[in-house]
């Protein structure tokens, strides 16, 4: 008799034995140490233009348009997204608490355990509903009726959307989504650029409640054609009244929307930059643009959709949607050109396009209802409508906003963390809107580190000087916590709440690692503030911890030394935890150097790869059924924690938070990937890039929305750790007050090109390394960059002199060797303005 054993049979066998078999053997069986990665896929990780360099794209030809949902509204102005065919949907702009991008519940797969040990009987938005059932326009028709169409004289009408055009191609270069439309029956080809004005460092012009739908029509035929291009807007069921509006060089109308029950009143507007005439269509009030196009001629037709429903991000600046339309249309050339300049700058790079797209995709979170204002105070959810209070232990991972809009992060530190909620002992509540006294240790450390980052991303010392007393109290809270636990040893002990929603006890690797990073940040800020006594306290405490943390190293990775007084408390103990060396990630991001033994940290990173990374989490989840759904069958990912060497107890496995350990969450993965990339080790570089690419593939347009990285609701803030991988790839360092910038790229340093942002400007950096010299140029595209010194790594070259020019002017410099290369210090600081470039040649 022939017996066939399939993978499914094995999975079912493991699942049936899961409660009886030693869990450590299950982990070792389900997670192979050798990952068997496709060599071509690995090659694409570092090669721009490789056949597998998968940018965010969609096409009608392979049905990859429907899941795309690119945000196209202003920062903190609600949620408006566009699918890959150019349709707008969601329209969460009316106020009130949002619930995900789309609020839905999804049936639990058979045999799986709902959130909190089965308390939840379905998959909610918080648990991954929009991951398991990605929203589309067809599934969830939008409450706002909007659309556009083309009619060529003597021909058919072509609606902008998925149905009427033979060929539709989407290219996502967020903040701009580009969609092209072609059809053999239409002599006119259309190119759409959709966006809301987005200009890094310029918050005011990036939080406009407006979406630009900029169409360009091209006559591809050999004959002149007459066209009508229509746009329409309506809000059914809200009894909106129509009011025509006339602007300088623009035409539009306003829909006045009365309040209805709990729905607040407001207004919406549709405007054409240029001439148009009002029309009435079955689908709503509209505007029509007519034109004659000669053969080969093109015509730009920019539409603006605006709204005003009292959000604090814009309510003080604009009285209604008409005022928004007036502002955007009057400043259209400036707003659109600067937005396009940023998109062009970001994509002017030698790094692979998939990498750039994934590093920036989660930045779109800023253009959703996740971000909010209360008056002039900025705040945010964890994910849309979930986890209020700008949770310190979640937002501590995010790096994107701090580099693109540092003033928003400074607002959080100064107004909220230190201004409203810091406790007398220096503690900062992690979710003050819910509990004004509860401190999370990782959130406390993160607030210290973010304060240092905000200082570095400032143009001067004013932020640090104003806030040093509060920052010092925050650092001292941690030191006092250390002094009051089992021993003052530079490590933390005792009850420690953290981002996995539980109190852990003992010496916890991740929290001790963060503590050491916070001590180093405290030391650096004390130096800048001439606080010698506190500098010494931070240094002495750090030195104790740097040595003592090695007690947590088991020869392969770092573990939690659990507190015997709390034998049944949840924790990770000897498990392989994804965040075990999280403090070094932060040290890399803000230039604090090596926190503790490099060889042990690298071994720990390799252990996480070995024991936690899967190319397909499906079989694992068939066995370990507790946990939410942010990766599914066919998806790769890094598990939060595994126990290949045992050590997890049955009591601990019964905690509802144990389910977290079986999950895959992209924010944690991005932190891990960025750390691996920053280590400068060739093998870890590939592993870090592979993790980031695995996230990218998990959110491929063929599967789900490439922009919506989900964890406890949609567009989750922690995913903005992705920008950390970009900074790591560039080897970027920056100190705004001191005017120091540096680059040490780890991918293609011999001919490297990438964007950068500074306190007051942004631009492009380019370097080449030849046999005898290194050349570098720092070009500023927007604003200005104050510079006093630049750190570069000429690799194997022996450098004896540096030549620096700004335009035609030769700069006096001093050349010094440093640990990673050379420092070129200018005799006098310079301000490089937009359009200028500083050129460096090292020989």
HUVEN-V386825 format. One record per backbone hydrogen bond with DSSP energy under -0.5 kcal/mol. CO is the residue of the C=O (numbers start at 1). NH is the residue of the N-H. E is the energy in kcal/mol with one decimal. If there is no record, write none. Layout:
co: (CO | CO)
nh: (NH | NH)
e: (E | E)
This chain:
co: (3 | 4 | 6 | 7 | 8 | 9 | 10 | 11 | 12 | 13 | 14 | 15 | 17 | 17 | 22 | 22 | 23 | 24 | 25 | 26 | 27 | 30 | 33 | 38 | 39 | 40 | 41 | 42 | 43 | 43 | 46 | 47 | 50 | 52 | 53 | 55 | 56 | 58 | 59 | 59 | 60 | 65 | 65 | 69 | 70 | 74 | 78 | 79 | 80 | 81 | 82 | 83 | 87 | 89 | 89 | 91 | 92 | 94 | 100 | 102 | 106 | 109 | 112 | 113 | 114 | 115 | 115 | 116 | 121 | 122 | 123 | 124 | 124 | 124 | 125 | 125 | 126 | 127 | 128 | 128 | 129 | 136 | 144 | 145 | 147 | 148 | 149 | 150 | 151 | 152 | 156 | 157 | 158 | 159 | 167 | 168 | 169 | 170 | 171 | 171 | 173 | 175 | 176 | 176 | 177 | 178 | 179 | 180 | 181 | 182 | 183 | 187 | 187 | 187 | 189 | 190 | 191 | 192 | 193 | 194 | 195 | 199 | 201 | 203 | 203 | 204 | 206 | 208 | 208 | 209 | 211 | 211 | 212 | 212 | 213 | 213 | 214 | 215 | 216 | 217 | 218 | 218 | 219 | 225 | 226 | 227 | 228 | 228 | 229 | 230 | 231 | 232 | 233 | 234 | 235 | 238 | 241 | 243 | 245 | 247 | 247 | 249 | 250 | 251 | 252 | 253 | 254 | 254 | 255 | 255 | 256 | 256 | 257 | 260 | 262 | 263 | 266 | 267 | 268 | 269 | 270 | 271 | 272 | 272 | 277 | 279 | 281 | 284 | 285 | 286 | 287 | 288 | 289 | 291 | 292 | 293 | 294 | 297 | 299 | 301 | 301 | 302 | 303 | 304 | 304 | 305 | 306 | 308 | 311 | 311 | 314 | 314 | 320 | 321 | 322 | 323 | 324 | 325 | 326 | 327 | 329 | 331 | 332 | 333 | 334 | 335 | 336 | 337 | 338 | 339 | 340 | 341 | 342 | 343 | 344 | 345 | 347 | 352 | 353 | 354 | 355 | 356 | 357 | 358 | 360 | 361 | 362 | 363 | 364 | 365 | 366 | 367 | 367 | 368 | 368 | 370 | 372 | 373 | 374 | 376 | 377 | 379 | 380 | 382 | 383 | 384 | 386 | 386 | 387 | 391 | 391 | 392 | 394 | 394 | 399 | 400 | 400 | 401 | 404 | 405 | 405 | 406 | 407 | 408 | 409 | 410 | 411 | 411 | 412 | 412 | 413 | 415 | 416 | 416 | 421 | 423 | 427 | 427 | 429 | 430 | 431 | 431 | 438 | 440 | 441 | 442 | 443 | 444 | 445 | 446 | 447 | 448 | 449 | 450 | 451 | 452 | 453 | 455 | 456 | 461 | 462 | 463 | 464 | 467 | 468 | 469 | 470 | 471 | 472 | 473 | 474 | 475 | 475 | 476 | 477 | 478 | 479 | 480 | 482 | 487 | 491 | 496 | 497 | 497 | 498 | 498 | 502 | 502 | 504 | 506 | 507 | 507 | 508 | 509 | 510 | 511 | 512 | 513 | 514 | 515 | 516 | 517 | 518 | 519 | 520 | 521 | 522 | 523 | 524 | 525 | 526 | 527 | 530 | 531 | 532 | 533 | 534 | 535 | 536 | 537 | 538 | 539 | 540 | 541 | 542 | 543 | 544 | 545 | 547 | 548 | 549 | 550 | 552 | 557 | 557 | 559 | 560 | 561 | 562 | 563 | 564 | 566 | 572 | 573 | 575 | 576 | 577 | 579 | 581 | 581 | 582 | 583 | 584 | 585 | 586 | 587 | 587 | 588 | 597 | 598 | 599 | 600 | 601 | 602 | 603 | 604 | 605 | 606 | 607 | 608 | 608 | 609 | 612 | 614 | 617 | 618 | 619 | 620 | 620 | 623 | 625 | 628 | 632 | 635 | 637 | 637 | 640 | 642 | 643 | 649 | 650 | 651 | 652 | 655 | 656 | 657 | 657 | 658 | 658 | 659 | 660 | 661 | 663 | 665 | 665 | 666 | 667 | 668 | 669 | 670 | 671 | 672 | 673 | 674 | 675 | 676 | 677 | 681 | 682 | 683 | 684 | 685 | 686 | 687 | 688 | 689 | 690 | 691 | 692 | 693 | 694 | 695 | 697 | 700 | 700 | 705 | 707 | 708 | 709 | 713 | 714 | 716 | 717 | 718 | 719 | 720 | 720 | 720 | 721 | 721 | 722 | 722 | 723 | 724 | 725 | 726 | 727 | 727 | 728 | 729 | 729 | 730 | 733 | 735 | 735 | 736 | 739 | 739 | 740 | 741 | 742 | 743 | 746 | 748 | 749 | 750 | 752 | 753 | 753 | 754 | 756 | 760 | 761 | 762 | 762 | 763 | 764 | 765 | 766 | 767 | 768 | 773 | 774 | 775 | 776 | 777 | 777 | 778 | 779 | 779 | 780 | 782 | 783 | 785 | 787 | 788 | 789 | 790 | 791 | 792 | 792 | 794 | 797 | 801 | 803 | 804 | 805 | 806 | 809 | 811 | 812 | 814 | 814 | 816 | 818 | 821 | 822 | 823 | 823 | 824 | 825 | 830 | 830 | 831 | 832 | 833 | 836 | 837 | 837 | 838 | 839 | 840 | 841 | 842)
nh: (5 | 6 | 10 | 11 | 12 | 13 | 14 | 15 | 16 | 17 | 18 | 18 | 20 | 21 | 25 | 26 | 27 | 28 | 29 | 30 | 31 | 32 | 35 | 42 | 43 | 44 | 45 | 45 | 46 | 47 | 48 | 50 | 53 | 54 | 55 | 57 | 172 | 170 | 62 | 64 | 63 | 68 | 84 | 71 | 82 | 77 | 80 | 92 | 72 | 89 | 70 | 86 | 83 | 81 | 91 | 93 | 79 | 264 | 99 | 104 | 123 | 112 | 114 | 627 | 118 | 119 | 120 | 119 | 108 | 124 | 106 | 127 | 128 | 129 | 128 | 713 | 712 | 629 | 131 | 132 | 133 | 140 | 146 | 234 | 232 | 160 | 230 | 158 | 228 | 155 | 152 | 159 | 150 | 161 | 182 | 60 | 180 | 58 | 173 | 178 | 176 | 177 | 173 | 178 | 194 | 171 | 192 | 169 | 190 | 167 | 186 | 189 | 220 | 221 | 218 | 181 | 216 | 179 | 214 | 177 | 212 | 202 | 203 | 206 | 207 | 207 | 75 | 74 | 210 | 307 | 213 | 305 | 195 | 214 | 215 | 303 | 193 | 301 | 191 | 299 | 189 | 220 | 296 | 293 | 153 | 291 | 151 | 230 | 289 | 149 | 287 | 147 | 285 | 145 | 238 | 258 | 256 | 254 | 252 | 249 | 250 | 274 | 247 | 272 | 245 | 270 | 243 | 256 | 257 | 268 | 241 | 258 | 266 | 263 | 264 | 260 | 257 | 308 | 255 | 306 | 253 | 304 | 251 | 274 | 288 | 286 | 284 | 281 | 233 | 279 | 231 | 277 | 229 | 227 | 294 | 225 | 297 | 219 | 217 | 215 | 303 | 273 | 213 | 271 | 306 | 211 | 269 | 267 | 314 | 315 | 317 | 318 | 324 | 325 | 326 | 327 | 328 | 329 | 330 | 331 | 332 | 335 | 336 | 337 | 338 | 339 | 340 | 341 | 342 | 343 | 344 | 345 | 346 | 347 | 348 | 348 | 349 | 356 | 357 | 358 | 359 | 360 | 361 | 362 | 363 | 364 | 365 | 366 | 367 | 368 | 76 | 73 | 80 | 76 | 371 | 381 | 379 | 312 | 377 | 378 | 374 | 372 | 390 | 717 | 386 | 100 | 382 | 383 | 382 | 394 | 395 | 396 | 397 | 398 | 403 | 403 | 404 | 405 | 201 | 408 | 409 | 410 | 411 | 412 | 413 | 414 | 415 | 416 | 416 | 417 | 418 | 420 | 420 | 421 | 429 | 426 | 423 | 429 | 432 | 392 | 434 | 435 | 430 | 444 | 445 | 446 | 447 | 448 | 449 | 450 | 451 | 452 | 453 | 454 | 455 | 456 | 457 | 458 | 736 | 465 | 466 | 467 | 468 | 471 | 472 | 473 | 474 | 475 | 476 | 477 | 478 | 478 | 479 | 480 | 481 | 482 | 483 | 484 | 485 | 489 | 489 | 504 | 441 | 442 | 501 | 502 | 498 | 504 | 496 | 508 | 509 | 561 | 512 | 513 | 514 | 515 | 516 | 517 | 518 | 519 | 520 | 521 | 522 | 523 | 524 | 525 | 526 | 527 | 528 | 529 | 531 | 530 | 532 | 535 | 536 | 537 | 538 | 539 | 540 | 541 | 542 | 543 | 544 | 545 | 546 | 547 | 548 | 549 | 550 | 551 | 552 | 553 | 559 | 554 | 556 | 561 | 562 | 507 | 564 | 566 | 567 | 569 | 575 | 560 | 577 | 642 | 580 | 582 | 584 | 585 | 586 | 587 | 588 | 589 | 590 | 592 | 593 | 591 | 601 | 602 | 603 | 604 | 605 | 606 | 607 | 608 | 609 | 610 | 611 | 612 | 613 | 613 | 639 | 637 | 621 | 622 | 623 | 623 | 624 | 625 | 113 | 630 | 635 | 617 | 614 | 639 | 578 | 576 | 646 | 653 | 654 | 654 | 655 | 658 | 659 | 660 | 661 | 661 | 662 | 662 | 663 | 641 | 640 | 668 | 669 | 670 | 671 | 672 | 673 | 674 | 675 | 676 | 677 | 678 | 679 | 679 | 680 | 685 | 686 | 687 | 688 | 689 | 690 | 691 | 692 | 693 | 694 | 695 | 696 | 697 | 698 | 699 | 700 | 703 | 704 | 708 | 709 | 710 | 716 | 711 | 384 | 719 | 720 | 721 | 722 | 399 | 400 | 723 | 724 | 725 | 725 | 726 | 727 | 728 | 729 | 730 | 731 | 732 | 731 | 746 | 747 | 744 | 742 | 739 | 740 | 739 | 788 | 789 | 735 | 791 | 733 | 793 | 748 | 751 | 752 | 769 | 767 | 350 | 351 | 765 | 763 | 784 | 758 | 781 | 782 | 756 | 779 | 754 | 777 | 752 | 775 | 770 | 842 | 768 | 840 | 766 | 779 | 838 | 764 | 781 | 835 | 762 | 834 | 832 | 830 | 826 | 741 | 824 | 743 | 794 | 822 | 797 | 799 | 843 | 841 | 811 | 839 | 809 | 806 | 804 | 827 | 816 | 825 | 823 | 821 | 818 | 792 | 816 | 825 | 790 | 814 | 787 | 832 | 833 | 785 | 836 | 780 | 807 | 839 | 778 | 805 | 776 | 803 | 774)
e: (-0.5 | -0.6 | -2.1 | -2.7 | -2.7 | -2.3 | -2.7 | -2.8 | -2.3 | -1.5 | -0.9 | -0.6 | -1.5 | -3.1 | -1.0 | -1.3 | -2.4 | -2.1 | -2.0 | -3.1 | -1.6 | -0.6 | -0.5 | -2.4 | -2.4 | -1.7 | -0.5 | -1.2 | -1.1 | -0.8 | -0.7 | -1.5 | -2.3 | -1.8 | -1.1 | -1.0 | -2.7 | -3.0 | -0.6 | -2.3 | -1.0 | -0.6 | -2.4 | -0.5 | -2.0 | -1.8 | -0.5 | -2.6 | -2.9 | -2.7 | -2.3 | -1.8 | -2.7 | -2.1 | -1.6 | -1.5 | -2.1 | -0.6 | -0.5 | -0.8 | -3.5 | -2.1 | -0.5 | -0.8 | -2.5 | -0.7 | -2.1 | -1.2 | -0.6 | -0.8 | -2.4 | -0.7 | -0.6 | -2.0 | -1.0 | -0.7 | -0.8 | -2.5 | -0.9 | -2.5 | -2.5 | -2.2 | -0.8 | -1.9 | -2.2 | -3.2 | -2.4 | -3.3 | -2.6 | -2.9 | -0.9 | -0.6 | -2.6 | -0.6 | -2.2 | -2.3 | -2.5 | -2.0 | -0.8 | -2.7 | -2.2 | -0.5 | -2.3 | -0.5 | -2.6 | -2.9 | -3.4 | -1.8 | -2.0 | -2.5 | -1.6 | -0.5 | -2.8 | -0.5 | -2.8 | -2.6 | -2.4 | -2.1 | -2.7 | -2.4 | -3.6 | -2.5 | -0.7 | -1.7 | -0.7 | -0.7 | -2.7 | -0.6 | -2.5 | -1.9 | -0.5 | -2.8 | -2.0 | -0.6 | -0.8 | -2.4 | -2.3 | -3.7 | -2.3 | -2.2 | -2.7 | -0.9 | -2.1 | -3.1 | -3.0 | -1.8 | -2.5 | -0.5 | -2.7 | -2.0 | -2.6 | -1.5 | -0.8 | -2.7 | -1.4 | -0.7 | -2.8 | -3.4 | -2.0 | -0.6 | -1.4 | -0.5 | -1.7 | -3.3 | -2.8 | -1.8 | -2.2 | -0.6 | -0.6 | -2.0 | -2.1 | -0.6 | -2.7 | -2.5 | -0.6 | -2.8 | -3.1 | -2.3 | -3.8 | -2.3 | -2.1 | -2.9 | -2.4 | -1.2 | -2.4 | -2.6 | -1.6 | -2.4 | -2.6 | -2.3 | -2.3 | -2.1 | -3.0 | -2.8 | -0.5 | -2.3 | -2.5 | -2.7 | -2.9 | -2.1 | -0.6 | -2.5 | -2.7 | -2.2 | -0.5 | -2.7 | -2.5 | -1.9 | -1.5 | -2.0 | -0.7 | -2.1 | -1.3 | -2.6 | -2.6 | -2.1 | -2.7 | -2.8 | -2.3 | -1.7 | -1.1 | -2.9 | -2.8 | -2.1 | -2.2 | -1.8 | -2.5 | -2.1 | -2.1 | -2.2 | -2.7 | -2.6 | -3.0 | -1.6 | -0.5 | -1.0 | -1.4 | -1.9 | -2.9 | -2.4 | -2.5 | -1.6 | -1.9 | -0.7 | -1.6 | -1.7 | -1.9 | -2.0 | -1.7 | -1.4 | -1.5 | -0.5 | -0.5 | -0.5 | -1.3 | -2.5 | -2.4 | -0.5 | -1.9 | -0.6 | -3.0 | -2.9 | -2.6 | -3.2 | -2.7 | -1.9 | -1.9 | -1.7 | -1.1 | -0.9 | -2.6 | -1.1 | -1.7 | -0.6 | -1.0 | -1.1 | -1.9 | -3.1 | -1.9 | -1.7 | -0.9 | -2.4 | -2.0 | -1.8 | -2.3 | -2.9 | -2.5 | -0.9 | -0.7 | -2.8 | -2.7 | -0.7 | -1.0 | -2.0 | -0.5 | -2.3 | -3.3 | -0.5 | -0.6 | -1.8 | -2.1 | -2.4 | -2.0 | -2.7 | -2.6 | -2.4 | -2.1 | -1.6 | -2.3 | -2.9 | -1.9 | -1.7 | -2.3 | -3.0 | -1.8 | -2.4 | -2.1 | -1.7 | -3.1 | -2.8 | -2.5 | -1.8 | -1.5 | -2.7 | -3.2 | -1.7 | -1.9 | -2.3 | -2.8 | -2.0 | -1.0 | -0.5 | -1.8 | -3.0 | -2.0 | -2.2 | -2.5 | -1.9 | -1.0 | -1.3 | -0.5 | -2.5 | -1.7 | -0.7 | -1.4 | -0.5 | -1.2 | -0.6 | -2.5 | -0.8 | -0.6 | -2.3 | -3.0 | -2.6 | -2.1 | -2.2 | -2.2 | -1.8 | -2.7 | -2.4 | -2.1 | -2.4 | -2.8 | -2.4 | -2.4 | -2.5 | -2.3 | -2.1 | -2.0 | -1.6 | -2.9 | -1.5 | -0.9 | -2.3 | -2.2 | -2.0 | -2.6 | -2.5 | -3.0 | -2.2 | -2.6 | -2.6 | -1.7 | -2.2 | -3.2 | -1.3 | -2.6 | -2.5 | -1.0 | -2.0 | -1.9 | -1.3 | -2.6 | -2.8 | -0.5 | -0.5 | -1.0 | -2.2 | -0.6 | -2.3 | -0.6 | -1.6 | -2.9 | -2.9 | -0.9 | -1.2 | -1.5 | -2.1 | -1.2 | -0.9 | -1.6 | -2.3 | -2.4 | -1.9 | -1.7 | -2.6 | -0.6 | -0.7 | -2.2 | -2.6 | -1.6 | -2.3 | -2.2 | -2.3 | -2.0 | -2.0 | -1.9 | -2.5 | -3.0 | -2.2 | -0.7 | -1.1 | -2.6 | -2.5 | -2.6 | -1.5 | -0.8 | -1.1 | -3.1 | -1.0 | -1.4 | -0.7 | -2.8 | -3.1 | -2.7 | -0.6 | -2.5 | -3.3 | -1.6 | -2.0 | -0.8 | -0.8 | -1.3 | -1.2 | -1.2 | -1.3 | -0.5 | -1.3 | -0.5 | -1.1 | -1.7 | -1.8 | -1.5 | -0.5 | -1.8 | -2.9 | -1.8 | -2.3 | -3.1 | -2.7 | -2.0 | -2.5 | -2.6 | -2.1 | -1.1 | -0.7 | -1.1 | -2.7 | -1.8 | -2.1 | -2.9 | -2.6 | -2.5 | -2.1 | -2.1 | -2.9 | -2.1 | -1.8 | -2.1 | -2.9 | -2.0 | -1.6 | -1.5 | -2.1 | -2.5 | -0.8 | -1.1 | -0.6 | -2.4 | -2.0 | -2.6 | -1.1 | -2.3 | -1.7 | -2.0 | -2.4 | -1.3 | -0.9 | -1.7 | -0.6 | -1.2 | -1.0 | -2.3 | -2.2 | -2.5 | -1.7 | -0.9 | -2.2 | -0.6 | -2.1 | -0.7 | -1.8 | -2.2 | -1.1 | -2.1 | -0.8 | -4.1 | -2.2 | -2.8 | -2.3 | -1.9 | -0.5 | -0.5 | -1.4 | -0.6 | -1.9 | -2.6 | -2.6 | -0.6 | -3.2 | -1.9 | -1.7 | -2.7 | -2.1 | -2.1 | -1.9 | -3.0 | -2.3 | -2.7 | -2.1 | -2.6 | -3.1 | -3.2 | -2.7 | -3.3 | -2.1 | -0.7 | -2.3 | -2.3 | -0.5 | -3.1 | -2.0 | -1.3 | -2.8 | -2.7 | -3.1 | -1.9 | -2.6 | -2.1 | -0.5 | -2.9 | -1.7 | -0.7 | -2.4 | -2.5 | -3.1 | -2.9 | -1.8 | -2.6 | -0.5 | -2.8 | -0.5 | -2.7 | -3.4 | -0.9 | -2.7 | -2.3 | -2.3 | -0.7 | -2.0 | -2.1 | -3.1 | -0.6 | -0.6 | -2.3 | -2.5 | -2.5 | -1.0 | -0.6 | -2.5 | -2.4 | -2.7 | -2.7 | -2.1)
